[in-house]
Amino acid sequence: MSEGFWCLRSSRSSVNSAGLGMIGPVESQSIASAQRLFDTNFFGLVRLIQEVFPDMKRQKQGHVVVMSSVLGLQGLLFNDIYSASKFAVEGFCESLALQALKFGINADPASRRVNPFLSAPFSADQKYTSRISLIEPGPVITEFERKLYEDVANMDLSAVDKETLDMFQGFYMTYSKEVFTALGQSPEEVAEHAMKVITSEKPPFRYQTNSLYTPITTLKHADPTGNLPLNAFHQMIFQHDRLFKASLSLLKMLQWRKRRDMDCNRSP
């Protein structure tokens, strides 16, 4: 498992970005490793919330910013346990955000004058924003990725059947590196997006840092049965690999142009 940790707490904002990564066939993952991952990725967040949320409710101010992932919205091949931990984060924060709204944490001042204790039902002229924000990056090019690949090199795959092993080693590991190249953001890019959320007067509940992922994550909402995204990914990855390769090439070009434009905008 690869890991990265940082947590920031101030009088107004608490940022949670502690995380462990895990990839590989589920047969090769020990329950102890999975529990350790959940203890950091999910229960680490719960511990932070238990510390800061009571004060936020009493003071009616504060902002919790959580580094989630697009894998908390959409599962990915051989990222079963990691994705599950991010799904847990998303569900936990979505439930918690309802409390934040009810307590009027950083509610619009005009709304608070009308309803200082927020005991009445919401009205049309009351504007509330969630003080829980989920930042959802896709691949980020850091040491985190390199450590994941090192973990794979030392992984015990003896319990994995040949077909799954070939899929993991011959297919997933090859294409995952290409996906990181095509879609990967720099830590600086993600940090810039995070600062926008932290400093926003009306921060969003969910914020994806990589617009190239948006069409992928919205597929799930187009079909309530869930079959559409599953079949689309299955066909794209396993049945139309040439289209998949072509898509990666196009995404690489789009990402290169995006970075070039960002560099030009930063130049004096």
Secondary structure, DSSP 8 states (H G I E B T S, - for coil): -EEE--EEE-SSEEEE--EEE--S-GGG--HHHHHHHHHHHTHHHHHHHHHHHHHHHHHT--EEEEE--GGGTS--TT-HHHHHHHHHHHHHHHHHHHHHHHTTTT--HHHHHH-TT--S---TT-----SEEEEE---B-SHHHHHHHHHHHT---TTS-HHHHHIIIIIIHHHHHHHHHHH-B-HHHHHHHHHHHHH-SS--SEEES-GGGHHHHHHHHH-TTSHHHHHHHHIIIII-HHHHHHHHHHHHHHHHHHHHHHHHHH--
